[in-house]
Amino acid sequence: MKIACFTDAYLPNINGVSFSVDEFAKLLTAKGNEIEIYAPHFKGSAKVEKRGRVTIRRYYSVPIPTYKDAHFTLPDVVKIYNQMEEFNPDVVHINTPGSLGLIGILAAKMLKRPVVGTYHTLISEVLVYASLRKSFGRYLRAIDKVIRGVGIDLGLLLEEQPKPETEKKAGESLPQRVTWSVVNQIYGYCDIVICPSEAIKRELIKRGMKKRVEVVSNGVDLKMFGLGKETKKSTGRIIHVGRLGFEKNVDVVLKAFARLAETNKGCSLVIAGDGPARADLQELAKKLGMEKKVKFLGMIRRDRLAKIYQSGEVFVTASTMETQGMVVLEAMACGLPVVGVRKFALPDLIKDEMNGFVVKPGDEKKMAEKLELILSDEKLRTKLGRQARATAEKHEVGAMANKLAELYAEAMLIKFKQE
């Protein structure tokens, strides 16, 4: 099977979408499939890179001023179409609703190929573009024309390419600038829509998604992320891993830890990851008097993360925008109970008194109480840790790749029947 994979987020940009696309590409090509990944170009990246049966094609992109860890791609539409035509894919997989994702949909419709789209990110919670309809209106109109059988001149799409936002409108938050109607329109072009959790499937349907929605977990590599050596000595160490973005609410974790540290003098907090909020978080730790008990490790290579998880006794996250939570799965695979918040997909993974606890978003007091409960009760901690590993085993990434391949085949069958 030949698979064309479009994503506006990819390595070396560190995020869940990047890791998911890369991991599934490795697993699918190991089974004899051929994949081309169409992704943004970053400084130091090759324009074309070949890794076995995976070809990565990159296109000019610029950092978004209001969200510099993300890039806005300004691709050559005709070039991409010609490359797609030469590759002649059996199925097209759209991983993001950005400019590359829309061009992937347009090319797929012109070539009459089935489209599978994964809804990885809660756009309503972390929108990085000025306006989906304004930025991508030209692409949406072009796709509609192709679907109606009206010919278009691809050269027109090269004129006045959408530009990244340069300033934030006063009094307007990111969630306020997103429209679910546009998200539904983009994913409505797909033959099958995929999301990583049942919670997000329910949300998509609630918001009016009419296309078939299937759940495929991002999965976790159980060999890379495994149980550490058993030790009876308590470390009191709490782990947080993830991008240090303001939307991740790591400040809540710090405040909860400060409460915990008032009574638990032996506890410590390790934070692995980097991002725009790091300086503010370090300043907050200092303000709370926790600078000696909180260690900021910065960005850690993925193949070294397991040792970070294994060094702790509990994992904590206050993020309210997870469509699944890959770091939560990784922590669980390493045998860590998890304290998280009752929002979106996290309660799908974290079950009270089974593998951890969930608390109300922003409730630092309850978060501190649950952390203390786990740290102070070895028997409970052991039970929760074992169940956490059992939860992770249900999301083994190889099995998820097989499920994805099955959905590709079903999308091809749907397209065949339509014709």
Summary of the structure (lengths in Angstrom):
residues: 419
radius of gyration: 22.0
end to end distance: 19.6
largest distance: 69.9
contacts: 1450
relative contact order: 0.12
helix: 43%
strand: 18%
